[in-house]
């Protein structure tokens, strides 16, 4: 959220161009435009269940060795 606030401040208070903002923050122009249109802070939902896709086949071995605890 700090980045969005800084982008908005630079654009509307200091009148920095969108192209200069893209160079400064290393974001695309559509992203800069999206952030300039943002009024409220974005809300992200939390996951109820976090999957382990990268562990995959090794998940059982990790459970047996005690290196990982599973919340059940």
Buried (B, 14 or more C-beta within 10 A) or exposed (E): EEEBEBBBEBBEEEEBEEEEBBEEBEBEEEBBBEBBEBEEEEEEEEEEEEEEEEEEEEBEEBEEEEEEEEEE
